[in-house]
Amino acid sequence: MIIIKDSRQKIGYTKEDLIQTIKKKLKVKSDKEFEEEVISFHIYRESLDSRKHDDIHYVVSISVNLKNEGKFLKLVNNKNIMLTKPKKYTFPHILNTEIREYIDINPDYRPVIVGSGPAGYHAALKLSYAGFKPIVLERGRAVEERIHDIDSFWNNNKLDTDSNVCFGEGGAGTFSDGKLNTGNKDKGGYFKEVLDTFVRYGAPESVGYMAKPHIGTDVLRDILVKMRNDIIRLGGEVRFSNKLIDIDFDNDQSEFGYETENPRYELTVDSPDGIYKISTYSVILAIGHSARDTFKMLYNHNYQIEKKPFAIGVRAEHKAEDINKAMYGDDFRKLYGDSLPTADYKLTYHTRMLDEERSVFSFCMCPGGYVVNSSTEEDGICINGMSYKDRAGENSNSAIIVNINPEDYKDYKYEGIDVLGGLSFQQELEKAAFKAGDGLIPVTTYKDMKEDRVTDSFGTVKPNICGKYKMASIKDVLPEYVYNAILEAMPYFGKRIKGYDNPDTVISAVEARSSSPVRIVRNEHLMAEEYPGIFPCGEGAGYAGGITSAAADGIKTAEALSEYLVDDLIESYKAYEISKYV
């Protein structure tokens, strides 16, 4: 396969434009030669270059399959044209039919995956295809029911603490922008496999090649149902409203005549039919960043947990059209019509006026999106951002957050536990937001935030919020250094993006769960220290940030689990077969 890198394409380019680019770059002389030599071609990568407003265009890399690659490589001498071999992802251990049937006889070898977010579901898919028949435990509900629970909360302010924006099928990412880009390098091809998986389950093909891929909450919900159905079709299970409440060693002797050195675990699960127990040799803990009760349970069982940095702040809303004009130019409609995507942005600032330098930055930017109430506790308010596929909402919003270090919450303890102090710190902020808004999302304007007064009316920007809100001061919601850092950063952001510091900018609080404040320590085999067969995974465990990196960590963890389990599983199967003839 030949890659033609970084070709320039006009806004609204067509398939014919790509053909002409291929002909020109590879020196194809005629339509006939093109038909004879080109087997296929597709977009390899696409990014938007909007640096010059009167010359916005796409930068497109094209992959071309040719009958005679050597012939064309000899004709061209261009560093942007190169030969490459596509790499196809393969899972390391695929079980044969006999072993798959044995798992039905000895279900202790079925992995249990706690959590159905990106990490949990991608791990479950890989293990299901490999024949391990995993059991997924999800404390929340299926996405079809979850939608109704969340709509009811947003409309009536009645929270279901186990079925909300953070808990339920798909995890917190289900009700987000569905952003799939990541700033990390794709070592091992895991990110590509995640994107390819989303495309296989119904995401647009563009997700596979866009520089900033995005699904949207509406498309992601449909994808989750298809993923779930495949897990079940392949022998796995997904148990909703099943909450893990305890995990301990199971010291009972095996019934199958083969004694392994690997420990077996007993999981206690709370379900609608009552409390029950599961025995298993392997568990993936893909619990998400909001499972505070589970973190406490693991700590009480002496799992090694560390504090880690995270970030907190607010959501800032602007009219999407104003952001579009700032990023594309005032005349972008005249020049490009409706062909440009709703504009996104990325902002970073380092404070100078505070005693200690802080980073202030945009996070989870939602073009044409909504601010959503993502609370999980009755007496707390936390918020997030969400967009649909078309990103056609009136406003664009982003978290504007400030870095927090463990030193900042050294005096906090979560139910008496020092290492979980970050959870208590988050909780205090969310309770303060709840108090400020009388149980609703506290909202102000940038102008009134600066002057520390309660907003009495909104100007050119109206809140685009899913959930009930109240105009209120947010000064007492945030630590003073966070509040002041945001105020210091906003004028700088206004220089970077015209109108960002518009006095009418809508500010909502509090964004407290940008990432997990803890890390569950794991070794080089991705297992919890001193707990063989237990695999902390994903964002909640402190090893990812966002849908794609969490899903990739789920795949890596599934690989590590299969490596851990497979030899022991085969030996157990052999012992079982021999026992039938003794």
C-alpha positions as CSV (number, residue, x, y, z in Angstrom):
1,M,0.0,0.0,0.0
2,I,1.3,3.5,-0.9
3,I,0.5,6.5,1.3
4,I,0.2,9.9,-0.4
5,K,0.8,12.2,2.6
6,D,-0.7,15.7,3.2
7,S,-2.4,16.5,-0.1
8,R,-4.2,19.8,-0.2
9,Q,-8.0,19.5,-0.8
10,K,-10.6,22.2,-1.0
11,I,-13.6,22.4,1.4
12,G,-16.3,20.1,0.0
13,Y,-13.8,18.0,-2.0
14,T,-15.1,14.9,-3.8
15,K,-14.0,11.4,-4.8
16,E,-13.0,12.8,-8.2
17,D,-10.7,15.3,-6.5
18,L,-8.9,12.5,-4.8
19,I,-8.6,10.6,-8.1
20,Q,-7.0,13.6,-9.7
21,T,-4.6,13.9,-6.8
22,I,-3.6,10.3,-7.1
23,K,-3.0,10.7,-10.8
24,K,-0.9,13.8,-10.4
25,K,1.2,12.5,-7.4
26,L,1.8,9.1,-8.9
27,K,2.2,10.3,-12.5
28,V,-0.6,8.1,-13.8
29,K,-0.9,9.1,-17.5
30,S,-4.5,8.3,-18.3
31,D,-7.9,7.2,-17.0
32,K,-7.2,3.8,-18.6
33,E,-3.9,3.4,-16.7
34,F,-5.7,4.4,-13.5
35,E,-8.4,1.8,-13.9
36,E,-5.8,-0.9,-14.7
37,E,-3.3,-0.1,-12.0
38,V,-5.3,1.2,-9.0
39,I,-7.0,-1.6,-7.1
40,S,-8.6,0.7,-4.5
41,F,-8.0,3.9,-2.5
42,H,-9.4,5.5,0.6
43,I,-8.7,8.5,2.9
44,Y,-6.0,7.6,5.4
45,R,-6.1,10.8,7.5
46,E,-7.9,14.2,7.2
47,S,-7.3,17.4,9.2
48,L,-8.7,20.9,8.7
49,D,-6.2,23.8,8.2
50,S,-8.0,27.0,9.2
51,R,-5.0,29.2,10.0
52,K,-5.7,31.5,7.1
53,H,-9.4,32.4,7.1
54,D,-9.5,33.1,3.4
55,D,-7.8,29.8,2.5
56,I,-9.3,27.2,4.8
57,H,-8.7,23.7,3.3
58,Y,-8.3,20.1,4.3
59,V,-5.0,18.3,4.5
60,V,-5.6,14.7,3.3
61,S,-3.4,11.6,3.2
62,I,-4.6,9.0,0.8
63,S,-3.8,5.2,0.9
64,V,-3.6,3.6,-2.5
65,N,-3.5,-0.1,-3.3
66,L,-1.7,-0.7,-6.6
67,K,-1.0,-3.8,-8.8
68,N,2.6,-2.7,-9.3
69,E,3.8,-0.5,-6.4
70,G,7.4,-0.7,-7.4
71,K,6.7,0.7,-10.8
72,F,5.2,3.9,-9.4
73,L,7.7,4.4,-6.7
74,K,10.4,4.5,-9.3
75,L,8.6,7.2,-11.2
76,V,8.2,9.5,-8.2
77,N,10.8,11.0,-5.9
78,N,8.7,12.6,-3.2
79,K,9.2,12.3,0.6
80,N,5.4,12.5,1.0
81,I,4.8,9.3,-1.0
82,M,5.8,6.2,0.8
83,L,5.3,2.4,0.9
84,T,3.7,1.0,4.0
85,K,2.4,-2.3,5.2
86,P,-1.0,-2.1,7.0
87,K,-1.0,-3.8,10.4
88,K,-4.0,-5.7,11.4
89,Y,-4.8,-6.2,15.1
90,T,-4.9,-9.7,16.4
91,F,-5.9,-10.9,19.9
92,P,-3.1,-13.1,21.3
93,H,-5.2,-16.1,22.6
94,I,-8.2,-17.5,20.8
95,L,-9.7,-20.5,22.5
96,N,-10.7,-23.6,20.5
97,T,-14.2,-25.2,20.7
98,E,-13.3,-27.8,23.3
99,I,-11.9,-25.2,25.7
100,R,-14.9,-22.9,25.1
101,E,-17.3,-25.8,26.0
102,Y,-15.2,-26.5,29.1
103,I,-15.7,-23.0,30.4
104,D,-19.5,-23.7,30.5
105,I,-18.7,-26.7,32.7
106,N,-16.3,-24.8,34.9
107,P,-17.6,-21.2,34.9
108,D,-14.9,-20.1,37.5
109,Y,-12.8,-19.5,34.4
110,R,-15.2,-16.9,33.0
111,P,-13.6,-13.4,33.6
112,V,-15.8,-10.9,35.4
113,I,-15.6,-7.3,34.2
114,V,-16.9,-4.7,36.6
115,G,-18.2,-1.7,34.5
116,S,-19.5,-1.4,31.0
117,G,-17.8,1.9,30.0
118,P,-15.3,2.1,27.1
119,A,-12.7,0.1,29.0
120,G,-15.1,-2.6,30.2
121,Y,-17.0,-3.1,26.9
122,H,-13.9,-3.2,24.7
123,A,-12.3,-5.7,27.1
124,A,-15.5,-7.7,27.0
125,L,-15.7,-7.7,23.2
126,K,-12.2,-8.9,22.8
127,L,-12.6,-11.7,25.4
128,S,-16.0,-12.7,23.9
129,Y,-14.5,-13.1,20.4
130,A,-11.7,-15.1,21.9
131,G,-14.1,-17.5,23.6
132,F,-13.7,-16.6,27.2
133,K,-17.4,-15.8,27.8
134,P,-17.0,-12.9,30.2
135,I,-19.6,-11.6,32.6
136,V,-20.1,-7.9,32.7
137,L,-21.4,-6.4,35.9
138,E,-22.9,-2.9,35.5
139,R,-24.4,-1.1,38.5
140,G,-26.5,1.1,36.2
141,R,-29.1,0.3,33.6
142,A,-29.1,-0.5,29.9
143,V,-28.8,2.5,27.7
144,E,-32.4,2.4,26.6
145,E,-33.6,2.7,30.2
146,R,-30.8,5.0,31.2
147,I,-31.9,7.6,28.7
148,H,-35.3,7.8,30.4
149,D,-33.7,8.0,33.9
150,I,-31.5,10.8,32.8
151,D,-34.2,12.7,31.0
152,S,-36.3,12.4,34.1
153,F,-33.5,13.8,36.3
154,W,-32.8,16.7,33.9
155,N,-36.5,17.6,33.7
156,N,-37.7,16.8,37.3
157,N,-34.5,17.0,39.3
158,K,-35.1,13.5,40.7
159,L,-31.7,11.7,40.7
160,D,-31.2,7.9,40.4
161,T,-27.9,7.4,42.1
162,D,-27.2,4.2,40.1
163,S,-28.5,5.3,36.7
164,N,-27.3,8.7,35.6
165,V,-24.8,10.4,33.4
166,C,-21.9,8.6,35.1
167,F,-23.4,5.2,35.9
168,G,-25.0,2.9,33.3
169,E,-24.2,1.2,30.0
170,G,-21.3,3.0,28.3
171,G,-20.2,4.9,31.3
172,A,-19.8,8.6,31.5
173,G,-18.7,8.8,27.8
174,T,-22.2,7.9,26.6
175,F,-23.5,11.3,27.5
176,S,-20.5,13.3,26.4
177,D,-19.3,14.8,23.1
178,G,-18.2,11.3,22.0
179,K,-14.7,12.7,21.3
180,L,-12.3,10.0,20.2
181,N,-9.0,11.8,19.7
182,T,-6.1,11.4,22.1
183,G,-2.9,13.2,22.6
184,N,-0.9,10.0,23.1
185,K,1.1,8.1,20.5
186,D,-0.5,4.9,19.3
187,K,2.1,2.3,20.4
188,G,0.9,-1.1,19.4
189,G,-2.0,0.1,17.2
190,Y,-4.5,0.0,20.1
191,F,-6.1,3.4,19.3
192,K,-6.6,2.4,15.7
193,E,-8.2,-0.8,16.8
194,V,-10.6,1.2,19.0
195,L,-11.6,3.5,16.1
196,D,-12.0,0.5,13.7
197,T,-14.2,-1.2,16.3
198,F,-16.4,1.8,16.6
199,V,-16.7,1.9,12.8
200,R,-17.6,-1.8,12.6
201,Y,-20.4,-1.2,15.1
202,G,-21.9,1.8,13.2
203,A,-19.8,4.9,13.6
204,P,-19.2,6.9,10.4
205,E,-16.2,5.7,8.4
206,S,-14.7,9.2,8.9
207,V,-14.1,8.3,12.5
208,G,-11.3,6.0,11.2
209,Y,-9.3,8.8,9.5
210,M,-10.3,12.2,11.0
211,A,-7.5,14.0,13.0
212,K,-10.2,14.8,15.6
213,P,-12.7,12.0,15.4
214,H,-16.1,12.4,17.1
215,I,-19.2,10.2,17.4
216,G,-21.8,12.2,19.3
217,T,-23.9,10.9,22.1
218,D,-26.8,9.9,19.8
219,V,-24.6,7.6,17.6
220,L,-22.7,6.2,20.6
221,R,-25.9,5.0,22.2
222,D,-26.8,2.9,19.2
223,I,-23.3,1.5,19.0
224,L,-23.5,0.3,22.6
225,V,-26.6,-1.8,22.0
226,K,-24.8,-3.5,19.1
227,M,-21.7,-4.2,21.2
228,R,-23.8,-5.6,24.0
229,N,-25.7,-7.9,21.6
230,D,-22.4,-9.2,20.2
231,I,-21.0,-9.9,23.7
232,I,-24.2,-11.9,24.4
233,R,-24.2,-13.7,21.0
234,L,-20.6,-14.9,21.6
235,G,-21.5,-16.4,25.0
236,G,-20.9,-13.5,27.3
237,E,-23.3,-11.9,29.7
238,V,-24.2,-8.3,30.6
239,R,-25.9,-7.9,33.9
240,F,-27.4,-4.5,34.5
241,S,-28.4,-3.1,37.9
242,N,-25.7,-5.5,39.4
243,K,-23.4,-3.6,41.7
244,L,-20.2,-5.1,43.1
245,I,-20.2,-4.6,46.8
246,D,-17.3,-6.8,47.9
247,I,-14.5,-8.9,46.6
248,D,-12.5,-11.4,48.6
249,F,-10.5,-14.6,48.2
250,D,-12.5,-17.8,47.7
251,N,-10.8,-20.5,49.6
252,D,-13.2,-23.4,48.8
253,Q,-11.6,-26.3,47.0
254,S,-12.2,-26.7,43.3
255,E,-14.8,-29.3,42.2
256,F,-12.8,-30.3,39.1
257,G,-9.8,-32.2,40.4
258,Y,-7.2,-29.7,39.3
259,E,-5.7,-27.4,41.9
260,T,-4.2,-24.3,40.4
261,E,-1.8,-22.0,42.2
262,N,-3.8,-19.0,41.0
263,P,-6.2,-17.6,43.6
264,R,-9.9,-17.7,43.1
265,Y,-12.0,-14.8,44.1
266,E,-15.6,-14.5,45.5
267,L,-17.5,-11.4,44.4
268,T,-20.5,-10.2,46.3
269,V,-23.1,-8.6,44.0
270,D,-26.2,-6.6,44.8
271,S,-28.9,-7.1,42.2
272,P,-32.7,-6.5,41.8
273,D,-33.2,-10.2,42.9
274,G,-31.1,-9.8,46.0
275,I,-27.4,-10.3,46.9
276,Y,-25.5,-13.2,45.3
277,K,-21.9,-14.4,44.9
278,I,-19.7,-15.2,41.9
279,S,-16.5,-17.2,42.0
280,T,-13.9,-16.4,39.4
281,Y,-10.1,-16.6,38.8
282,S,-10.0,-13.2,37.0
283,V,-11.6,-9.8,37.4
284,I,-11.2,-6.6,35.4
285,L,-12.0,-3.5,37.5
286,A,-13.2,-1.0,34.9
287,I,-15.2,0.9,37.5
288,G,-15.0,4.5,36.2
289,H,-13.9,7.6,38.1
290,S,-17.1,8.1,40.1
291,A,-17.4,4.7,41.9
292,R,-16.4,6.1,45.3
293,D,-17.9,3.3,47.3
294,T,-15.9,0.7,45.3
295,F,-12.6,2.6,45.8
296,K,-13.3,2.5,49.6
297,M,-14.1,-1.2,49.4
298,L,-10.8,-1.9,47.6
299,Y,-8.9,0.2,50.1
300,N,-10.4,-1.8,53.0
301,H,-9.1,-5.0,51.3
302,N,-5.6,-3.5,51.2
303,Y,-5.4,-2.8,47.5
304,Q,-2.5,-0.4,46.8
305,I,-4.0,3.0,45.9
306,E,-2.2,6.2,45.3
307,K,-3.3,9.9,45.1
308,K,-2.9,11.5,41.7
309,P,-3.3,15.0,40.2
310,F,-6.5,16.0,38.5
311,A,-8.3,19.3,37.6
312,I,-11.4,21.2,38.6
313,G,-13.2,24.3,37.4
314,V,-16.3,25.5,35.5
315,R,-18.0,25.2,32.1
316,A,-17.9,28.2,29.8
317,E,-20.6,28.7,27.1
318,H,-20.5,30.9,24.1
319,K,-22.7,31.1,21.0
320,A,-21.4,28.6,18.6
321,E,-21.6,31.1,15.7
322,D,-19.3,33.5,17.6
323,I,-16.7,30.7,18.1
324,N,-17.1,29.8,14.4
325,K,-16.4,33.4,13.4
326,A,-13.4,33.7,15.7
327,M,-11.9,30.5,14.4
328,Y,-12.9,30.8,10.7
329,G,-13.3,34.5,10.1
330,D,-16.4,36.8,10.0
331,D,-17.0,35.9,6.3
332,F,-16.8,32.1,6.6
333,R,-20.4,31.6,5.6
334,K,-20.0,33.7,2.5
335,L,-16.7,31.9,1.6
336,Y,-17.6,28.3,2.5
337,G,-21.3,28.1,3.1
338,D,-22.3,25.5,5.6
339,S,-19.4,23.1,4.7
340,L,-17.2,23.8,7.7
341,P,-17.7,21.8,10.9
342,T,-18.7,23.6,14.0
343,A,-15.5,25.0,15.3
344,D,-13.6,23.6,18.2
345,Y,-10.7,25.0,20.2
346,K,-7.9,24.2,22.7
347,L,-6.7,26.8,25.2
348,T,-3.9,26.8,27.8
349,Y,-2.6,29.4,30.2
350,H,-0.1,29.5,33.0
351,T,-0.9,31.9,35.8
352,R,1.5,34.7,36.7
353,M,-0.3,36.6,39.4
354,L,-0.8,33.8,41.9
355,D,1.8,32.8,44.5
356,E,2.0,29.4,42.9
357,E,1.9,28.8,39.1
358,R,-1.2,27.0,37.9
359,S,-2.2,25.7,34.6
360,V,-5.7,26.8,33.3
361,F,-6.9,24.9,30.2
362,S,-9.9,23.9,28.2
363,F,-11.1,20.3,28.5
364,C,-13.7,18.2,26.8
365,M,-14.7,21.0,24.4
366,C,-18.2,20.5,23.0
367,P,-18.9,22.3,19.7
368,G,-22.6,23.0,19.3
369,G,-23.2,21.2,22.6
370,Y,-24.9,21.3,25.9
371,V,-23.8,21.5,29.6
372,V,-25.3,18.6,31.4
373,N,-26.0,17.8,35.1
374,S,-23.8,14.7,35.7
375,S,-24.4,14.4,39.5
376,T,-24.3,11.0,41.2
377,E,-25.0,12.0,44.8
378,E,-28.2,13.4,46.3
379,D,-26.5,16.4,47.9
380,G,-24.0,17.3,45.2
381,I,-23.9,19.0,41.8
382,C,-21.3,18.2,39.1
383,I,-21.5,19.0,35.4
384,N,-20.1,17.8,32.1
385,G,-20.4,18.6,28.4
386,M,-22.3,16.7,25.7
387,S,-22.8,17.0,21.9
388,Y,-24.8,15.2,19.3
389,K,-23.3,14.0,16.1
390,D,-24.4,17.1,14.1
391,R,-23.0,19.5,16.8
392,A,-25.9,21.8,15.9
393,G,-26.7,23.3,19.3
394,E,-26.9,27.0,19.7
395,N,-23.9,27.2,22.1
396,S,-20.4,25.7,22.2
397,N,-19.0,24.9,25.6
398,S,-15.9,23.7,27.3
399,A,-14.6,23.0,30.8
400,I,-12.1,25.6,31.9
401,I,-10.2,23.8,34.6
402,V,-7.2,24.3,36.9
403,N,-4.7,21.7,37.8
404,I,-4.9,20.2,41.3
405,N,-2.0,18.4,43.0
406,P,-2.2,15.9,45.9
407,E,-0.7,18.6,48.1
408,D,-3.8,20.7,47.5
409,Y,-6.0,18.1,49.2
410,K,-3.6,16.8,51.8
411,D,-6.0,17.8,54.7
412,Y,-8.9,15.9,53.2
413,K,-10.0,12.3,54.0
414,Y,-12.8,10.3,52.5
415,E,-14.6,8.6,55.3
416,G,-11.4,8.7,57.3
417,I,-9.2,7.4,54.5
418,D,-6.3,9.7,53.7
419,V,-5.3,8.2,50.3
420,L,-8.9,8.8,49.1
421,G,-8.8,12.5,50.1
422,G,-9.2,13.6,46.5
423,L,-12.7,12.0,46.5
424,S,-13.6,14.1,49.6
425,F,-12.2,17.2,48.0
426,Q,-14.4,16.6,44.9
427,Q,-17.3,15.9,47.2
428,E,-16.9,19.1,49.1
429,L,-16.9,21.1,45.8
430,E,-20.0,19.4,44.6
431,K,-21.8,20.0,47.9
432,A,-20.9,23.7,47.7
433,A,-22.3,23.8,44.2
434,F,-25.5,22.2,45.4
435,K,-25.8,24.7,48.2
436,A,-25.0,27.7,45.9
437,G,-27.8,26.7,43.5
438,D,-30.3,25.5,46.1
439,G,-30.0,22.0,44.6
440,L,-29.8,23.2,41.0
441,I,-26.8,24.0,38.8
442,P,-25.4,27.4,39.9
443,V,-25.0,29.6,36.8
444,T,-23.6,33.1,36.3
445,T,-22.0,35.3,33.6
446,Y,-18.4,36.1,33.2
447,K,-19.1,39.7,34.0
448,D,-20.9,38.8,37.2
449,M,-18.3,36.2,38.2
450,K,-15.6,39.0,38.0
451,E,-17.8,41.3,40.2
452,D,-19.0,38.5,42.5
453,R,-22.6,39.2,42.2
454,V,-25.7,37.1,41.4
455,T,-26.7,37.4,37.8
456,D,-30.2,38.8,37.3
457,S,-30.5,38.3,33.6
458,F,-28.5,36.8,30.7
459,G,-27.3,38.8,27.7
460,T,-26.4,37.6,24.2
461,V,-25.5,34.1,25.4
462,K,-28.4,32.0,27.0
463,P,-27.6,28.8,28.9
464,N,-27.9,25.7,26.9
465,I,-28.1,23.3,29.8
466,C,-29.6,19.8,30.2
467,G,-30.9,20.0,33.8
468,K,-32.4,22.6,36.0
469,Y,-30.2,25.6,36.9
470,K,-30.3,28.8,39.0
471,M,-28.6,32.1,38.7
472,A,-26.1,32.2,41.6
473,S,-22.7,33.3,42.8
474,I,-20.1,30.6,42.4
475,K,-17.3,32.2,44.4
476,D,-17.8,30.0,47.4
477,V,-18.0,26.9,45.2
478,L,-14.4,26.9,44.1
479,P,-11.1,27.2,46.1
480,E,-10.0,30.8,45.9
481,Y,-6.8,30.0,43.9
482,V,-8.9,28.1,41.3
483,Y,-11.5,31.0,41.1
484,N,-8.7,33.6,40.7
485,A,-6.8,31.5,38.2
486,I,-9.8,31.2,35.9
487,L,-10.4,35.0,36.2
488,E,-6.7,35.6,35.3
489,A,-6.8,33.3,32.3
490,M,-10.0,34.6,30.7
491,P,-8.6,37.8,29.2
492,Y,-5.7,35.9,27.7
493,F,-8.2,33.4,26.2
494,G,-10.0,36.4,24.8
495,K,-6.8,37.4,23.0
496,R,-6.4,33.9,21.6
497,I,-10.1,33.6,20.5
498,K,-11.9,36.9,19.8
499,G,-14.9,37.3,22.2
500,Y,-14.0,34.5,24.5
501,D,-14.0,36.9,27.4
502,N,-17.4,38.3,26.4
503,P,-19.1,39.6,29.5
504,D,-22.2,37.6,28.6
505,T,-20.2,34.3,28.6
506,V,-22.3,31.8,30.7
507,I,-20.3,30.1,33.5
508,S,-21.6,27.0,35.3
509,A,-20.2,25.1,38.2
510,V,-18.8,22.7,39.2
511,E,-16.6,20.6,36.8
512,A,-14.9,18.3,39.4
513,R,-14.5,14.9,37.7
514,S,-12.3,15.6,34.7
515,S,-10.3,12.5,35.8
516,S,-9.9,10.1,38.6
517,P,-8.2,11.5,41.7
518,V,-6.7,8.1,42.5
519,R,-4.6,5.3,40.8
520,I,-5.0,1.7,41.7
521,V,-1.4,0.4,41.5
522,R,-0.8,-2.4,39.1
523,N,2.4,-4.3,38.1
524,E,4.0,-4.9,34.7
525,H,1.4,-7.6,34.0
526,L,-1.4,-5.1,34.6
527,M,-2.5,-6.8,37.8
528,A,-3.1,-5.3,41.2
529,E,-0.1,-5.7,43.5
530,E,-0.5,-8.8,45.6
531,Y,-3.8,-9.7,43.9
532,P,-3.0,-12.0,40.9
533,G,-5.9,-12.1,38.5
534,I,-7.3,-8.7,39.5
535,F,-6.8,-6.1,36.7
536,P,-7.4,-2.4,37.5
537,C,-8.3,-0.8,34.2
538,G,-9.3,2.4,32.5
539,E,-10.0,5.9,33.7
540,G,-11.2,5.1,37.1
541,A,-8.1,3.1,37.9
542,G,-6.0,6.0,36.8
543,Y,-4.7,4.6,33.5
544,A,-6.7,6.6,30.9
545,G,-8.4,9.8,30.2
546,G,-11.2,9.8,27.7
547,I,-13.1,7.3,25.6
548,T,-10.3,6.1,23.3
549,S,-7.5,5.7,25.8
550,A,-9.9,4.0,28.2
551,A,-11.0,1.6,25.5
552,A,-7.4,0.9,24.5
553,D,-6.5,0.1,28.1
554,G,-9.5,-2.2,28.1
555,I,-8.0,-4.1,25.2
556,K,-4.5,-4.2,26.7
557,T,-6.0,-5.5,30.0
558,A,-8.0,-8.2,28.1
559,E,-4.8,-9.3,26.5
560,A,-3.0,-9.5,29.9
561,L,-5.9,-11.4,31.4
562,S,-5.9,-14.0,28.6
563,E,-2.1,-14.4,29.0
564,Y,-2.6,-14.9,32.7
565,L,-5.5,-17.3,32.4
566,V,-5.0,-19.4,29.3
567,D,-2.3,-21.9,30.4
568,D,-4.0,-22.6,33.6
569,L,-7.3,-23.0,31.8
570,I,-5.8,-25.5,29.4
571,E,-4.3,-27.6,32.2
572,S,-7.6,-27.6,34.0
573,Y,-9.3,-28.8,30.9
574,K,-6.7,-31.6,30.4
575,A,-7.2,-32.7,34.1
576,Y,-10.9,-32.8,33.6
577,E,-10.7,-34.9,30.4
578,I,-8.4,-37.4,32.2
579,S,-10.7,-37.6,35.2
580,K,-13.5,-38.9,32.9
581,Y,-11.5,-42.1,32.3
582,V,-10.3,-42.7,35.8
